[in-house]
Amino acid sequence: MTQGWCNNIAWNVGLVSAYQYQMAIERYEWNKFCSYKSIVPLIQLTWNMARHVRVTDPKLFAFMK
């Protein structure tokens, strides 16, 4: 008898740029509009970025704010 396991991980990797963040927000809002639960918790991601990432791009700062 063989027993095994499977590990499924979704790697959501993107650049830390204003454009990438804008696209993520638009997709998040579209998914919300379509009643589809997003796998990326954008609000928590934004708070974690605010805590741990030094933001030097004014556009990215404005989108996060």
CHARMM-style PDB file with segment names, atoms N, HN, CA, C and O in Angstrom:
ATOM      1  N   MET     1       0.846  -1.175   0.000  1.00  0.00      PROA
ATOM      2  CA  MET     1       0.000   0.000   0.000  1.00  0.00      PROA
ATOM      3  C   MET     1       0.893   1.240   0.000  1.00  0.00      PROA
ATOM      4  O   MET     1       1.777   1.377   0.846  1.00  0.00      PROA
ATOM      5  N   THR     2       0.662   2.122  -0.935  1.00  0.00      PROA
ATOM      6  HN  THR     2      -0.056   2.010  -1.622  1.00  0.00      PROA
ATOM      7  CA  THR     2       1.460   3.333  -1.049  1.00  0.00      PROA
ATOM      8  C   THR     2       0.647   4.524  -0.548  1.00  0.00      PROA
ATOM      9  O   THR     2      -0.508   4.724  -0.925  1.00  0.00      PROA
ATOM     10  N   GLN     3       1.283   5.292   0.301  1.00  0.00      PROA
ATOM     11  HN  GLN     3       2.221   5.130   0.607  1.00  0.00      PROA
ATOM     12  CA  GLN     3       0.651   6.525   0.766  1.00  0.00      PROA
ATOM     13  C   GLN     3       1.537   7.679   0.343  1.00  0.00      PROA
ATOM     14  O   GLN     3       2.764   7.589   0.388  1.00  0.00      PROA
ATOM     15  N   GLY     4       0.917   8.737  -0.057  1.00  0.00      PROA
ATOM     16  HN  GLY     4      -0.080   8.811  -0.093  1.00  0.00      PROA
ATOM     17  CA  GLY     4       1.679   9.901  -0.495  1.00  0.00      PROA
ATOM     18  C   GLY     4       0.925  11.166  -0.143  1.00  0.00      PROA
ATOM     19  O   GLY     4      -0.125  11.145   0.498  1.00  0.00      PROA
ATOM     20  N   TRP     5       1.491  12.242  -0.579  1.00  0.00      PROA
ATOM     21  HN  TRP     5       2.345  12.259  -1.100  1.00  0.00      PROA
ATOM     22  CA  TRP     5       0.846  13.520  -0.319  1.00  0.00      PROA
ATOM     23  C   TRP     5       1.076  14.439  -1.502  1.00  0.00      PROA
ATOM     24  O   TRP     5       1.992  14.239  -2.300  1.00  0.00      PROA
ATOM     25  N   CYS     6       0.245  15.429  -1.599  1.00  0.00      PROA
ATOM     26  HN  CYS     6      -0.499  15.592  -0.951  1.00  0.00      PROA
ATOM     27  CA  CYS     6       0.346  16.412  -2.662  1.00  0.00      PROA
ATOM     28  C   CYS     6       0.285  17.795  -2.036  1.00  0.00      PROA
ATOM     29  O   CYS     6      -0.534  18.047  -1.153  1.00  0.00      PROA
ATOM     30  N   ASN     7       1.132  18.670  -2.484  1.00  0.00      PROA
ATOM     31  HN  ASN     7       1.798  18.465  -3.202  1.00  0.00      PROA
ATOM     32  CA  ASN     7       1.156  20.030  -1.973  1.00  0.00      PROA
ATOM     33  C   ASN     7       0.888  20.968  -3.145  1.00  0.00      PROA
ATOM     34  O   ASN     7       1.669  21.023  -4.094  1.00  0.00      PROA
ATOM     35  N   ASN     8      -0.213  21.701  -3.077  1.00  0.00      PROA
ATOM     36  HN  ASN     8      -0.848  21.656  -2.306  1.00  0.00      PROA
ATOM     37  CA  ASN     8      -0.594  22.617  -4.142  1.00  0.00      PROA
ATOM     38  C   ASN     8      -0.383  24.040  -3.648  1.00  0.00      PROA
ATOM     39  O   ASN     8      -1.005  24.457  -2.672  1.00  0.00      PROA
ATOM     40  N   ILE     9       0.478  24.780  -4.306  1.00  0.00      PROA
ATOM     41  HN  ILE     9       0.983  24.442  -5.100  1.00  0.00      PROA
ATOM     42  CA  ILE     9       0.788  26.143  -3.899  1.00  0.00      PROA
ATOM     43  C   ILE     9       0.554  27.065  -5.084  1.00  0.00      PROA
ATOM     44  O   ILE     9       0.989  26.783  -6.201  1.00  0.00      PROA
ATOM     45  N   ALA    10      -0.137  28.170  -4.830  1.00  0.00      PROA
ATOM     46  HN  ALA    10      -0.491  28.399  -3.923  1.00  0.00      PROA
ATOM     47  CA  ALA    10      -0.322  29.184  -5.861  1.00  0.00      PROA
ATOM     48  C   ALA    10       0.716  30.279  -5.629  1.00  0.00      PROA
ATOM     49  O   ALA    10       0.670  30.968  -4.610  1.00  0.00      PROA
ATOM     50  N   TRP    11       1.633  30.441  -6.546  1.00  0.00      PROA
ATOM     51  HN  TRP    11       1.671  29.882  -7.373  1.00  0.00      PROA
ATOM     52  CA  TRP    11       2.658  31.470  -6.421  1.00  0.00      PROA
ATOM     53  C   TRP    11       2.197  32.693  -7.187  1.00  0.00      PROA
ATOM     54  O   TRP    11       2.249  32.732  -8.416  1.00  0.00      PROA
ATOM     55  N   ASN    12       1.751  33.682  -6.449  1.00  0.00      PROA
ATOM     56  HN  ASN    12       1.709  33.650  -5.450  1.00  0.00      PROA
ATOM     57  CA  ASN    12       1.307  34.933  -7.051  1.00  0.00      PROA
ATOM     58  C   ASN    12       2.444  35.938  -6.929  1.00  0.00      PROA
ATOM     59  O   ASN    12       2.589  36.623  -5.917  1.00  0.00      PROA
ATOM     60  N   VAL    13       3.239  36.005  -7.978  1.00  0.00      PROA
ATOM     61  HN  VAL    13       3.121  35.448  -8.800  1.00  0.00      PROA
ATOM     62  CA  VAL    13       4.424  36.831  -7.944  1.00  0.00      PROA
ATOM     63  C   VAL    13       4.271  37.952  -8.964  1.00  0.00      PROA
ATOM     64  O   VAL    13       3.899  37.717 -10.114  1.00  0.00      PROA
ATOM     65  N   GLY    14       4.558  39.149  -8.533  1.00  0.00      PROA
ATOM     66  HN  GLY    14       4.860  39.339  -7.598  1.00  0.00      PROA
ATOM     67  CA  GLY    14       4.490  40.278  -9.442  1.00  0.00      PROA
ATOM     68  C   GLY    14       5.505  41.321  -9.049  1.00  0.00      PROA
ATOM     69  O   GLY    14       6.030  41.311  -7.935  1.00  0.00      PROA
ATOM     70  N   LEU    15       5.775  42.210  -9.962  1.00  0.00      PROA
ATOM     71  HN  LEU    15       5.348  42.218 -10.867  1.00  0.00      PROA
ATOM     72  CA  LEU    15       6.691  43.301  -9.673  1.00  0.00      PROA
ATOM     73  C   LEU    15       6.062  44.273  -8.695  1.00  0.00      PROA
ATOM     74  O   LEU    15       4.839  44.406  -8.643  1.00  0.00      PROA
ATOM     75  N   VAL    16       6.879  44.940  -7.933  1.00  0.00      PROA
ATOM     76  HN  VAL    16       7.872  44.832  -7.974  1.00  0.00      PROA
ATOM     77  CA  VAL    16       6.385  45.997  -7.058  1.00  0.00      PROA
ATOM     78  C   VAL    16       6.448  47.287  -7.867  1.00  0.00      PROA
ATOM     79  O   VAL    16       7.384  48.078  -7.749  1.00  0.00      PROA
ATOM     80  N   SER    17       5.421  47.469  -8.691  1.00  0.00      PROA
ATOM     81  HN  SER    17       4.661  46.826  -8.787  1.00  0.00      PROA
ATOM     82  CA  SER    17       5.352  48.672  -9.524  1.00  0.00      PROA
ATOM     83  C   SER    17       3.917  49.187  -9.518  1.00  0.00      PROA
ATOM     84  O   SER    17       2.980  48.452  -9.206  1.00  0.00      PROA
ATOM     85  N   ALA    18       3.765  50.436  -9.861  1.00  0.00      PROA
ATOM     86  HN  ALA    18       4.527  51.033 -10.114  1.00  0.00      PROA
ATOM     87  CA  ALA    18       2.440  51.054  -9.887  1.00  0.00      PROA
ATOM     88  C   ALA    18       1.534  50.348 -10.904  1.00  0.00      PROA
ATOM     89  O   ALA    18       0.358  50.110 -10.630  1.00  0.00      PROA
ATOM     90  N   TYR    19       2.082  50.017 -12.071  1.00  0.00      PROA
ATOM     91  HN  TYR    19       3.038  50.211 -12.294  1.00  0.00      PROA
ATOM     92  CA  TYR    19       1.285  49.356 -13.107  1.00  0.00      PROA
ATOM     93  C   TYR    19       0.784  47.996 -12.638  1.00  0.00      PROA
ATOM     94  O   TYR    19      -0.391  47.672 -12.807  1.00  0.00      PROA
ATOM     95  N   GLN    20       1.672  47.201 -12.050  1.00  0.00      PROA
ATOM     96  HN  GLN    20       2.627  47.464 -11.913  1.00  0.00      PROA
ATOM     97  CA  GLN    20       1.300  45.861 -11.578  1.00  0.00      PROA
ATOM     98  C   GLN    20       0.251  45.956 -10.476  1.00  0.00      PROA
ATOM     99  O   GLN    20      -0.696  45.170 -10.442  1.00  0.00      PROA
ATOM    100  N   TYR    21       0.423  46.916  -9.583  1.00  0.00      PROA
ATOM    101  HN  TYR    21       1.193  47.554  -9.611  1.00  0.00      PROA
ATOM    102  CA  TYR    21      -0.530  47.091  -8.489  1.00  0.00      PROA
ATOM    103  C   TYR    21      -1.883  47.566  -9.019  1.00  0.00      PROA
ATOM    104  O   TYR    21      -2.929  47.120  -8.546  1.00  0.00      PROA
ATOM    105  N   GLN    22      -1.864  48.466  -9.994  1.00  0.00      PROA
ATOM    106  HN  GLN    22      -1.015  48.829 -10.378  1.00  0.00      PROA
ATOM    107  CA  GLN    22      -3.106  48.941 -10.607  1.00  0.00      PROA
ATOM    108  C   GLN    22      -3.855  47.779 -11.257  1.00  0.00      PROA
ATOM    109  O   GLN    22      -5.071  47.662 -11.101  1.00  0.00      PROA
ATOM    110  N   MET    23      -3.147  46.931 -11.975  1.00  0.00      PROA
ATOM    111  HN  MET    23      -2.160  47.026 -12.101  1.00  0.00      PROA
ATOM    112  CA  MET    23      -3.782  45.775 -12.612  1.00  0.00      PROA
ATOM    113  C   MET    23      -4.365  44.824 -11.561  1.00  0.00      PROA
ATOM    114  O   MET    23      -5.444  44.266 -11.757  1.00  0.00      PROA
ATOM    115  N   ALA    24      -3.656  44.646 -10.462  1.00  0.00      PROA
ATOM    116  HN  ALA    24      -2.779  45.100 -10.303  1.00  0.00      PROA
ATOM    117  CA  ALA    24      -4.155  43.780  -9.388  1.00  0.00      PROA
ATOM    118  C   ALA    24      -5.430  44.349  -8.781  1.00  0.00      PROA
ATOM    119  O   ALA    24      -6.368  43.606  -8.493  1.00  0.00      PROA
ATOM    120  N   ILE    25      -5.468  45.664  -8.586  1.00  0.00      PROA
ATOM    121  HN  ILE    25      -4.706  46.267  -8.820  1.00  0.00      PROA
ATOM    122  CA  ILE    25      -6.666  46.305  -8.044  1.00  0.00      PROA
ATOM    123  C   ILE    25      -7.841  46.146  -9.004  1.00  0.00      PROA
ATOM    124  O   ILE    25      -8.950  45.815  -8.585  1.00  0.00      PROA
ATOM    125  N   GLU    26      -7.598  46.381 -10.284  1.00  0.00      PROA
ATOM    126  HN  GLU    26      -6.697  46.649 -10.625  1.00  0.00      PROA
ATOM    127  CA  GLU    26      -8.676  46.258 -11.270  1.00  0.00      PROA
ATOM    128  C   GLU    26      -9.221  44.837 -11.318  1.00  0.00      PROA
ATOM    129  O   GLU    26     -10.435  44.643 -11.385  1.00  0.00      PROA
ATOM    130  N   ARG    27      -8.341  43.846 -11.284  1.00  0.00      PROA
ATOM    131  HN  ARG    27      -7.355  44.004 -11.229  1.00  0.00      PROA
ATOM    132  CA  ARG    27      -8.789  42.447 -11.298  1.00  0.00      PROA
ATOM    133  C   ARG    27      -9.541  42.110 -10.016  1.00  0.00      PROA
ATOM    134  O   ARG    27     -10.549  41.404 -10.052  1.00  0.00      PROA
ATOM    135  N   TYR    28      -9.053  42.613  -8.883  1.00  0.00      PROA
ATOM    136  HN  TYR    28      -8.234  43.187  -8.854  1.00  0.00      PROA
ATOM    137  CA  TYR    28      -9.714  42.386  -7.593  1.00  0.00      PROA
ATOM    138  C   TYR    28     -11.124  42.961  -7.624  1.00  0.00      PROA
ATOM    139  O   TYR    28     -12.067  42.300  -7.188  1.00  0.00      PROA
ATOM    140  N   GLU    29     -11.283  44.178  -8.131  1.00  0.00      PROA
ATOM    141  HN  GLU    29     -10.518  44.715  -8.485  1.00  0.00      PROA
ATOM    142  CA  GLU    29     -12.602  44.810  -8.207  1.00  0.00      PROA
ATOM    143  C   GLU    29     -13.521  44.076  -9.181  1.00  0.00      PROA
ATOM    144  O   GLU    29     -14.715  43.929  -8.920  1.00  0.00      PROA
ATOM    145  N   TRP    30     -12.965  43.613 -10.311  1.00  0.00      PROA
ATOM    146  HN  TRP    30     -11.995  43.732 -10.523  1.00  0.00      PROA
ATOM    147  CA  TRP    30     -13.769  42.864 -11.271  1.00  0.00      PROA
ATOM    148  C   TRP    30     -14.245  41.552 -10.660  1.00  0.00      PROA
ATOM    149  O   TRP    30     -15.410  41.183 -10.810  1.00  0.00      PROA
ATOM    150  N   ASN    31     -13.356  40.848  -9.974  1.00  0.00      PROA
ATOM    151  HN  ASN    31     -12.409  41.148  -9.852  1.00  0.00      PROA
ATOM    152  CA  ASN    31     -13.740  39.599  -9.319  1.00  0.00      PROA
ATOM    153  C   ASN    31     -14.815  39.835  -8.265  1.00  0.00      PROA
ATOM    154  O   ASN    31     -15.745  39.042  -8.123  1.00  0.00      PROA
ATOM    155  N   LYS    32     -14.678  40.933  -7.528  1.00  0.00      PROA
ATOM    156  HN  LYS    32     -13.922  41.578  -7.642  1.00  0.00      PROA
ATOM    157  CA  LYS    32     -15.672  41.291  -6.519  1.00  0.00      PROA
ATOM    158  C   LYS    32     -17.028  41.571  -7.180  1.00  0.00      PROA
ATOM    159  O   LYS    32     -18.069  41.147  -6.678  1.00  0.00      PROA
ATOM    160  N   PHE    33     -17.004  42.283  -8.303  1.00  0.00      PROA
ATOM    161  HN  PHE    33     -16.158  42.627  -8.711  1.00  0.00      PROA
ATOM    162  CA  PHE    33     -18.218  42.592  -9.054  1.00  0.00      PROA
ATOM    163  C   PHE    33     -18.904  41.320  -9.545  1.00  0.00      PROA
ATOM    164  O   PHE    33     -20.132  41.229  -9.545  1.00  0.00      PROA
ATOM    165  N   CYS    34     -18.105  40.341  -9.963  1.00  0.00      PROA
ATOM    166  HN  CYS    34     -17.107  40.416  -9.963  1.00  0.00      PROA
ATOM    167  CA  CYS    34     -18.642  39.076 -10.488  1.00  0.00      PROA
ATOM    168  C   CYS    34     -18.922  38.055  -9.389  1.00  0.00      PROA
ATOM    169  O   CYS    34     -19.230  36.900  -9.685  1.00  0.00      PROA
ATOM    170  N   SER    35     -18.822  38.461  -8.140  1.00  0.00      PROA
ATOM    171  HN  SER    35     -18.572  39.399  -7.900  1.00  0.00      PROA
ATOM    172  CA  SER    35     -19.044  37.586  -6.981  1.00  0.00      PROA
ATOM    173  C   SER    35     -18.105  36.389  -6.980  1.00  0.00      PROA
ATOM    174  O   SER    35     -18.499  35.281  -6.616  1.00  0.00      PROA
ATOM    175  N   TYR    36     -16.867  36.618  -7.387  1.00  0.00      PROA
ATOM    176  HN  TYR    36     -16.547  37.518  -7.683  1.00  0.00      PROA
ATOM    177  CA  TYR    36     -15.844  35.577  -7.380  1.00  0.00      PROA
ATOM    178  C   TYR    36     -14.825  35.922  -6.307  1.00  0.00      PROA
ATOM    179  O   TYR    36     -14.278  37.024  -6.278  1.00  0.00      PROA
ATOM    180  N   LYS    37     -14.583  34.963  -5.427  1.00  0.00      PROA
ATOM    181  HN  LYS    37     -15.028  34.068  -5.450  1.00  0.00      PROA
ATOM    182  CA  LYS    37     -13.640  35.216  -4.341  1.00  0.00      PROA
ATOM    183  C   LYS    37     -12.208  35.138  -4.877  1.00  0.00      PROA
ATOM    184  O   LYS    37     -11.775  34.119  -5.415  1.00  0.00      PROA
ATOM    185  N   SER    38     -11.505  36.233  -4.714  1.00  0.00      PROA
ATOM    186  HN  SER    38     -11.857  37.061  -4.277  1.00  0.00      PROA
ATOM    187  CA  SER    38     -10.123  36.309  -5.179  1.00  0.00      PROA
ATOM    188  C   SER    38      -9.215  35.483  -4.284  1.00  0.00      PROA
ATOM    189  O   SER    38      -9.435  35.416  -3.074  1.00  0.00      PROA
ATOM    190  N   ILE    39      -8.190  34.850  -4.865  1.00  0.00      PROA
ATOM    191  HN  ILE    39      -8.011  34.905  -5.847  1.00  0.00      PROA
ATOM    192  CA  ILE    39      -7.265  34.070  -4.052  1.00  0.00      PROA
ATOM    193  C   ILE    39      -6.170  34.953  -3.444  1.00  0.00      PROA
ATOM    194  O   ILE    39      -5.412  34.507  -2.583  1.00  0.00      PROA
ATOM    195  N   VAL    40      -6.096  36.210  -3.900  1.00  0.00      PROA
ATOM    196  HN  VAL    40      -6.713  36.572  -4.599  1.00  0.00      PROA
ATOM    197  CA  VAL    40      -5.109  37.144  -3.349  1.00  0.00      PROA
ATOM    198  C   VAL    40      -5.842  38.137  -2.452  1.00  0.00      PROA
ATOM    199  O   VAL    40      -6.655  38.924  -2.937  1.00  0.00      PROA
ATOM    200  N   PRO    41      -5.562  38.110  -1.156  1.00  0.00      PROA
ATOM    201  CA  PRO    41      -6.212  39.070  -0.251  1.00  0.00      PROA
ATOM    202  C   PRO    41      -5.543  40.438  -0.405  1.00  0.00      PROA
ATOM    203  O   PRO    41      -4.570  40.737   0.287  1.00  0.00      PROA
ATOM    204  N   LEU    42      -6.060  41.256  -1.303  1.00  0.00      PROA
ATOM    205  HN  LEU    42      -6.850  41.013  -1.865  1.00  0.00      PROA
ATOM    206  CA  LEU    42      -5.400  42.504  -1.686  1.00  0.00      PROA
ATOM    207  C   LEU    42      -5.316  43.509  -0.541  1.00  0.00      PROA
ATOM    208  O   LEU    42      -4.343  44.257  -0.447  1.00  0.00      PROA
ATOM    209  N   ILE    43      -6.311  43.536   0.320  1.00  0.00      PROA
ATOM    210  HN  ILE    43      -7.102  42.928   0.244  1.00  0.00      PROA
ATOM    211  CA  ILE    43      -6.266  44.481   1.440  1.00  0.00      PROA
ATOM    212  C   ILE    43      -5.127  44.113   2.393  1.00  0.00      PROA
ATOM    213  O   ILE    43      -4.357  44.980   2.808  1.00  0.00      PROA
ATOM    214  N   GLN    44      -5.023  42.832   2.736  1.00  0.00      PROA
ATOM    215  HN  GLN    44      -5.649  42.128   2.399  1.00  0.00      PROA
ATOM    216  CA  GLN    44      -3.932  42.394   3.607  1.00  0.00      PROA
ATOM    217  C   GLN    44      -2.578  42.557   2.925  1.00  0.00      PROA
ATOM    218  O   GLN    44      -1.590  42.907   3.570  1.00  0.00      PROA
ATOM    219  N   LEU    45      -2.538  42.303   1.631  1.00  0.00      PROA
ATOM    220  HN  LEU    45      -3.341  42.018   1.108  1.00  0.00      PROA
ATOM    221  CA  LEU    45      -1.302  42.478   0.881  1.00  0.00      PROA
ATOM    222  C   LEU    45      -0.853  43.939   0.923  1.00  0.00      PROA
ATOM    223  O   LEU    45       0.332  44.227   1.092  1.00  0.00      PROA
ATOM    224  N   THR    46      -1.805  44.851   0.770  1.00  0.00      PROA
ATOM    225  HN  THR    46      -2.767  44.616   0.634  1.00  0.00      PROA
ATOM    226  CA  THR    46      -1.484  46.277   0.797  1.00  0.00      PROA
ATOM    227  C   THR    46      -0.938  46.683   2.163  1.00  0.00      PROA
ATOM    228  O   THR    46       0.054  47.406   2.243  1.00  0.00      PROA
ATOM    229  N   TRP    47      -1.574  46.227   3.230  1.00  0.00      PROA
ATOM    230  HN  TRP    47      -2.381  45.639   3.166  1.00  0.00      PROA
ATOM    231  CA  TRP    47      -1.080  46.554   4.572  1.00  0.00      PROA
ATOM    232  C   TRP    47       0.316  45.987   4.804  1.00  0.00      PROA
ATOM    233  O   TRP    47       1.167  46.651   5.396  1.00  0.00      PROA
ATOM    234  N   ASN    48       0.555  44.761   4.339  1.00  0.00      PROA
ATOM    235  HN  ASN    48      -0.136  44.221   3.858  1.00  0.00      PROA
ATOM    236  CA  ASN    48       1.895  44.167   4.486  1.00  0.00      PROA
ATOM    237  C   ASN    48       2.932  44.921   3.665  1.00  0.00      PROA
ATOM    238  O   ASN    48       4.069  45.093   4.105  1.00  0.00      PROA
ATOM    239  N   MET    49       2.549  45.369   2.479  1.00  0.00      PROA
ATOM    240  HN  MET    49       1.625  45.229   2.122  1.00  0.00      PROA
ATOM    241  CA  MET    49       3.473  46.171   1.671  1.00  0.00      PROA
ATOM    242  C   MET    49       3.779  47.486   2.377  1.00  0.00      PROA
ATOM    243  O   MET    49       4.926  47.933   2.386  1.00  0.00      PROA
ATOM    244  N   ALA    50       2.760  48.108   2.970  1.00  0.00      PROA
ATOM    245  HN  ALA    50       1.829  47.745   2.963  1.00  0.00      PROA
ATOM    246  CA  ALA    50       2.971  49.372   3.684  1.00  0.00      PROA
ATOM    247  C   ALA    50       3.923  49.182   4.864  1.00  0.00      PROA
ATOM    248  O   ALA    50       4.722  50.068   5.169  1.00  0.00      PROA
ATOM    249  N   ARG    51       3.839  48.042   5.518  1.00  0.00      PROA
ATOM    250  HN  ARG    51       3.191  47.323   5.271  1.00  0.00      PROA
ATOM    251  CA  ARG    51       4.693  47.779   6.675  1.00  0.00      PROA
ATOM    252  C   ARG    51       6.126  47.407   6.300  1.00  0.00      PROA
ATOM    253  O   ARG    51       7.073  47.803   6.980  1.00  0.00      PROA
ATOM    254  N   HSD    52       6.284  46.640   5.211  1.00  0.00      PROA
ATOM    255  HN  HSD    52       5.515  46.318   4.658  1.00  0.00      PROA
ATOM    256  CA  HSD    52       7.572  45.990   4.962  1.00  0.00      PROA
ATOM    257  C   HSD    52       8.320  46.444   3.712  1.00  0.00      PROA
ATOM    258  O   HSD    52       9.484  46.083   3.536  1.00  0.00      PROA
ATOM    259  N   VAL    53       7.687  47.218   2.846  1.00  0.00      PROA
ATOM    260  HN  VAL    53       6.742  47.511   2.989  1.00  0.00      PROA
ATOM    261  CA  VAL    53       8.325  47.599   1.588  1.00  0.00      PROA
ATOM    262  C   VAL    53       8.542  49.109   1.581  1.00  0.00      PROA
ATOM    263  O   VAL    53       7.631  49.878   1.887  1.00  0.00      PROA
ATOM    264  N   ARG    54       9.728  49.513   1.236  1.00  0.00      PROA
ATOM    265  HN  ARG    54      10.468  48.888   0.987  1.00  0.00      PROA
ATOM    266  CA  ARG    54       9.997  50.949   1.087  1.00  0.00      PROA
ATOM    267  C   ARG    54       9.500  51.383  -0.284  1.00  0.00      PROA
ATOM    268  O   ARG    54      10.040  50.974  -1.312  1.00  0.00      PROA
ATOM    269  N   VAL    55       8.475  52.209  -0.287  1.00  0.00      PROA
ATOM    270  HN  VAL    55       8.037  52.541   0.548  1.00  0.00      PROA
ATOM    271  CA  VAL    55       7.850  52.651  -1.536  1.00  0.00      PROA
ATOM    272  C   VAL    55       8.453  53.990  -1.934  1.00  0.00      PROA
ATOM    273  O   VAL    55       8.319  54.980  -1.215  1.00  0.00      PROA
ATOM    274  N   THR    56       9.116  54.011  -3.083  1.00  0.00      PROA
ATOM    275  HN  THR    56       9.224  53.207  -3.666  1.00  0.00      PROA
ATOM    276  CA  THR    56       9.725  55.244  -3.580  1.00  0.00      PROA
ATOM    277  C   THR    56       8.988  55.805  -4.789  1.00  0.00      PROA
ATOM    278  O   THR    56       9.208  56.955  -5.171  1.00  0.00      PROA
ATOM    279  N   ASP    57       8.116  55.003  -5.391  1.00  0.00      PROA
ATOM    280  HN  ASP    57       7.937  54.070  -5.080  1.00  0.00      PROA
ATOM    281  CA  ASP    57       7.363  55.438  -6.572  1.00  0.00      PROA
ATOM    282  C   ASP    57       6.109  56.189  -6.119  1.00  0.00      PROA
ATOM    283  O   ASP    57       5.268  55.609  -5.432  1.00  0.00      PROA
ATOM    284  N   PRO    58       5.966  57.461  -6.487  1.00  0.00      PROA
ATOM    285  CA  PRO    58       4.788  58.236  -6.055  1.00  0.00      PROA
ATOM    286  C   PRO    58       3.461  57.651  -6.550  1.00  0.00      PROA
ATOM    287  O   PRO    58       2.454  57.725  -5.846  1.00  0.00      PROA
ATOM    288  N   LYS    59       3.452  57.073  -7.752  1.00  0.00      PROA
ATOM    289  HN  LYS    59       4.270  57.013  -8.324  1.00  0.00      PROA
ATOM    290  CA  LYS    59       2.214  56.488  -8.279  1.00  0.00      PROA
ATOM    291  C   LYS    59       1.800  55.278  -7.453  1.00  0.00      PROA
ATOM    292  O   LYS    59       0.628  55.129  -7.107  1.00  0.00      PROA
ATOM    293  N   LEU    60       2.762  54.415  -7.138  1.00  0.00      PROA
ATOM    294  HN  LEU    60       3.714  54.537  -7.420  1.00  0.00      PROA
ATOM    295  CA  LEU    60       2.468  53.239  -6.319  1.00  0.00      PROA
ATOM    296  C   LEU    60       1.978  53.678  -4.943  1.00  0.00      PROA
ATOM    297  O   LEU    60       1.035  53.095  -4.407  1.00  0.00      PROA
ATOM    298  N   PHE    61       2.596  54.681  -4.377  1.00  0.00      PROA
ATOM    299  HN  PHE    61       3.362  55.155  -4.812  1.00  0.00      PROA
ATOM    300  CA  PHE    61       2.160  55.194  -3.084  1.00  0.00      PROA
ATOM    301  C   PHE    61       0.716  55.679  -3.149  1.00  0.00      PROA
ATOM    302  O   PHE    61      -0.074  55.411  -2.244  1.00  0.00      PROA
ATOM    303  N   ALA    62       0.371  56.394  -4.220  1.00  0.00      PROA
ATOM    304  HN  ALA    62       1.012  56.612  -4.955  1.00  0.00      PROA
ATOM    305  CA  ALA    62      -0.988  56.909  -4.383  1.00  0.00      PROA
ATOM    306  C   ALA    62      -2.000  55.772  -4.524  1.00  0.00      PROA
ATOM    307  O   ALA    62      -3.084  55.840  -3.945  1.00  0.00      PROA
ATOM    308  N   PHE    63      -1.663  54.731  -5.284  1.00  0.00      PROA
ATOM    309  HN  PHE    63      -0.783  54.675  -5.754  1.00  0.00      PROA
ATOM    310  CA  PHE    63      -2.561  53.588  -5.433  1.00  0.00      PROA
ATOM    311  C   PHE    63      -2.754  52.869  -4.104  1.00  0.00      PROA
ATOM    312  O   PHE    63      -3.868  52.466  -3.768  1.00  0.00      PROA
ATOM    313  N   MET    64      -1.681  52.711  -3.356  1.00  0.00      PROA
ATOM    314  HN  MET    64      -0.777  53.038  -3.629  1.00  0.00      PROA
ATOM    315  CA  MET    64      -1.777  52.025  -2.067  1.00  0.00      PROA
ATOM    316  C   MET    64      -2.591  52.828  -1.074  1.00  0.00      PROA
ATOM    317  O   MET    64      -3.339  52.271  -0.270  1.00  0.00      PROA
ATOM    318  N   LYS    65      -2.441  54.144  -1.136  1.00  0.00      PROA
ATOM    319  HN  LYS    65      -1.834  54.596  -1.789  1.00  0.00      PROA
ATOM    320  CA  LYS    65      -3.164  55.013  -0.211  1.00  0.00      PROA
ATOM    321  C   LYS    65      -4.653  54.963  -0.500  1.00  0.00      PROA
ATOM    322  OT1 LYS    65      -5.436  55.631   0.176  1.00  0.00      PROA
TER     323      LYS     65
END
